[in-house]
Amino acid sequence: MCQTLSKQPMKKLCLILALLHAALCQAQTFIFPEDESIFTEYNDGRLWAYRETDGCVVGLTCFEELDDYGRFYQIHVFVKNIGNQSFIFWPDSISADIKTKRENIQTLPVYTHEEFQKKMQRTQTLVMALYGISAGLNAGMAGHSTSYSTTYSPYGYPYTTITHHYDANAAYQANLAATNQILTLGEMMENDREIRKEGYLKTTTIYPDEAIVGHMNIRYKKGRTLTVHIPINGRTYSFSWDVSKKKRSK
């Protein structure tokens, strides 16, 4: 779940951003608008952009990531309530669009926590099915062997005898090993899903002088400009990033 922070100076809060998980990724370039409410800073080699208005500070950084579940844009979001009233942050209201090289604007799906978990499970199910077929075939063949022997007729002509053998114990051991491998793979996949739950943004009530930090994934599509819209407490905070140029993050 997203992290909740309370009663910390702004600078100290921002340092927490550096503790977020950083896989091998491609950083994007922030597009500065003519807006005095925007300010930026670097955390752990990444450029963060912030908007401060209407009793709220919203920050965002964006990069491209490629892993076992595909290629996508990942956004890390910081929200701090500097007003006097609490409000609810709804991550499923976040939207994104991309301007293509042909200057078309296309909406990109922003995965909620539940949606990304389903995406992971679909990929894992396919991998498990393929692995199960492979392991089953290997185990099925393990107890079988074939031997060849050559003999000669009274007239000196050679002929080959083919003999098939079956070892029940070898087949049993192979099936047992395959089953253990499938169970181990299943546990690894479940652990991966649990790990990826950590830090993924979920619906949260943010009280005065509190903040949250978390991330979300956006379906990848090539383009020029990615714009992320974050509605909070009746106002939409938008951030645009140049995604046509890739710069490896540190």
C-alpha positions in Angstrom: 0.0 0.0 0.0 1.0 3.6 -0.3 3.0 5.1 2.5 1.4 7.6 4.8 3.6 10.4 6.3 2.7 12.9 8.9 4.1 16.2 10.3 7.4 16.3 8.5 9.0 19.3 6.8 8.7 19.4 3.0 12.3 18.7 2.4 12.4 15.7 4.7 9.3 14.3 3.1 10.8 14.5 -0.3 13.9 12.5 0.8 11.6 9.5 1.4 11.0 9.4 -2.4 14.5 8.1 -2.8 13.6 5.0 -0.9 11.1 3.8 -3.5 12.1 0.8 -5.5 14.1 1.6 -8.7 14.4 -1.0 -11.4 16.3 -0.6 -14.6 14.3 2.1 -16.4 14.3 5.0 -18.8 13.8 8.4 -17.3 11.7 11.0 -19.1 12.1 14.8 -19.5 9.7 17.1 -17.8 8.0 19.7 -19.9 7.9 23.0 -18.0 4.7 25.0 -18.4 4.4 28.7 -17.9 3.1 28.2 -14.4 4.5 29.7 -11.2 3.0 26.9 -9.1 5.5 24.4 -10.6 8.8 23.7 -8.9 11.2 20.8 -9.4 14.0 18.9 -7.6 16.1 15.8 -8.1 15.7 12.8 -5.8 18.0 9.8 -6.3 18.8 11.0 -9.8 15.2 11.5 -10.9 13.6 14.8 -11.7 10.4 15.4 -9.7 7.9 18.1 -10.6 5.5 19.6 -8.0 2.4 21.8 -8.1 1.4 23.6 -4.9 -2.1 25.1 -4.9 -5.4 25.0 -3.1 -4.0 23.6 0.1 -2.3 20.7 -1.6 1.2 19.8 -2.9 1.3 17.2 -5.7 4.5 15.8 -7.1 5.2 13.3 -9.9 8.1 11.6 -11.6 7.8 9.4 -14.7 9.9 6.8 -16.3 9.7 3.8 -18.7 10.1 0.3 -17.3 10.5 -3.1 -18.8 10.1 -6.3 -16.8 8.6 -9.8 -17.0 5.1 -8.3 -17.3 5.8 -6.0 -20.2 6.8 -2.4 -21.0 4.9 0.4 -19.3 5.3 4.0 -18.0 5.6 4.1 -14.2 4.6 7.2 -12.3 5.5 7.9 -8.7 3.1 10.3 -7.0 3.5 12.5 -3.9 0.5 14.1 -2.3 0.6 16.4 0.7 -2.3 18.0 2.4 -1.3 21.5 3.6 -4.9 22.7 4.1 -7.2 22.5 7.0 -9.6 19.8 5.8 -9.0 16.1 5.0 -9.8 14.8 1.6 -9.9 11.4 -0.2 -7.3 10.6 -2.8 -8.7 8.3 -5.5 -6.0 6.8 -7.6 -8.5 5.2 -10.0 -9.4 8.7 -11.1 -5.9 9.4 -12.5 -5.8 9.5 -16.3 -3.1 9.8 -18.9 -2.9 10.6 -22.6 -0.1 10.6 -25.1 0.5 12.8 -28.2 1.8 10.6 -31.0 4.3 11.6 -33.7 1.3 12.4 -35.9 0.0 14.9 -33.3 -2.9 12.7 -32.3 -4.0 12.5 -28.7 -4.7 9.0 -27.4 -5.9 8.0 -23.9 -3.7 5.4 -22.2 -5.1 3.0 -19.5 -3.7 3.7 -16.0 -3.7 0.4 -14.1 -5.3 0.4 -10.7 -3.8 -1.9 -8.1 -6.4 -4.5 -8.8 -6.0 -4.2 -12.6 -2.3 -4.6 -12.5 -2.6 -7.7 -10.2 -4.9 -9.3 -12.8 -2.4 -8.5 -15.5 0.3 -10.2 -13.6 -1.9 -13.2 -12.9 -2.7 -13.6 -16.6 1.0 -13.6 -17.5 1.8 -16.0 -14.7 -1.0 -18.4 -15.6 0.4 -18.6 -19.2 3.9 -19.1 -17.9 2.8 -21.8 -15.5 0.8 -23.6 -18.2 3.8 -23.7 -20.6 6.1 -24.7 -17.8 3.7 -27.5 -16.7 3.6 -28.9 -20.2 7.3 -28.9 -20.5 7.9 -30.4 -17.1 5.2 -33.1 -17.7 6.7 -34.1 -21.0 10.2 -34.4 -19.5 8.9 -36.4 -16.5 6.9 -38.7 -18.8 10.0 -39.5 -20.8 12.3 -40.0 -17.8 11.3 -43.6 -17.1 11.7 -44.7 -20.7 14.9 -45.7 -22.4 15.9 -47.5 -25.6 18.8 -49.8 -26.3 20.2 -51.0 -29.6 22.1 -54.2 -30.3 23.5 -55.5 -33.5 23.8 -59.2 -34.4 24.8 -61.1 -37.5 22.9 -63.7 -39.4 24.6 -67.0 -40.4 25.2 -65.4 -43.8 27.0 -62.4 -42.3 24.3 -59.9 -42.7 23.9 -57.5 -39.7 20.6 -56.6 -38.2 19.7 -54.3 -35.3 17.4 -55.2 -32.4 15.7 -52.3 -30.6 14.6 -52.9 -27.0 12.5 -50.5 -25.0 12.9 -50.3 -21.2 10.7 -48.7 -18.5 12.0 -47.8 -15.0 9.1 -47.1 -12.7 11.3 -45.7 -10.0 13.0 -43.2 -12.3 9.6 -42.1 -13.6 8.3 -41.6 -10.1 11.4 -39.5 -9.1 11.1 -37.4 -12.2 7.4 -36.7 -11.6 8.1 -35.8 -8.0 10.9 -33.4 -9.0 8.6 -31.8 -11.6 5.8 -31.3 -9.1 8.2 -29.7 -6.6 9.5 -27.4 -9.3 6.0 -26.3 -10.2 5.1 -25.7 -6.6 8.3 -23.6 -6.1 7.5 -21.6 -9.2 4.0 -21.0 -7.9 5.4 -19.7 -4.6 7.8 -17.4 -6.4 5.0 -15.9 -8.5 2.8 -15.4 -5.4 5.7 -13.6 -3.6 6.3 -11.4 -6.7 2.7 -10.3 -6.6 2.9 -9.5 -2.9 6.1 -7.5 -3.4 4.5 -5.5 -6.2 1.5 -4.6 -3.9 3.9 -2.6 -1.7 3.8 1.0 -2.7 1.1 0.7 -5.3 -1.4 3.6 -4.8 -4.7 2.8 -3.2 -7.7 4.9 -2.1 -6.5 6.9 1.0 -7.9 9.6 3.2 -5.2 12.3 3.6 -5.5 14.4 6.8 -4.1 17.9 7.3 -0.3 17.9 7.4 -0.1 14.4 6.1 1.3 13.0 2.9 1.4 9.8 0.8 3.9 8.4 -1.7 3.2 5.6 -4.1 3.3 4.5 -7.7 1.1 3.4 -10.6 1.7 1.8 -14.0 0.4 3.1 -17.4 0.1 1.1 -20.6 3.1 1.9 -22.8 2.8 3.4 -26.3 5.4 5.3 -28.3 4.8 8.9 -28.7 6.1 12.5 -28.1 4.4 13.8 -25.0 2.8 11.9 -22.1 0.5 13.9 -19.9 -0.8 12.6 -16.5 -3.9 14.1 -14.9 -4.3 13.7 -11.1 -7.7 14.9 -9.8 -7.6 15.8 -6.1 -10.2 17.5 -4.0 -12.0 19.2 -7.0 -8.8 20.2 -8.8 -6.8 18.5 -11.6 -3.0 18.6 -11.4 -1.5 17.9 -14.8 2.1 17.0 -15.6 3.6 16.6 -19.1 6.7 14.6 -20.0 8.7 14.4 -23.2 8.8 10.6 -23.8 10.4 10.8 -27.3 13.9 11.1 -25.9 15.2 8.4 -23.6 17.7 9.0 -20.9 18.9 6.2 -18.7 18.2 7.0 -15.0 20.9 6.8 -12.5 
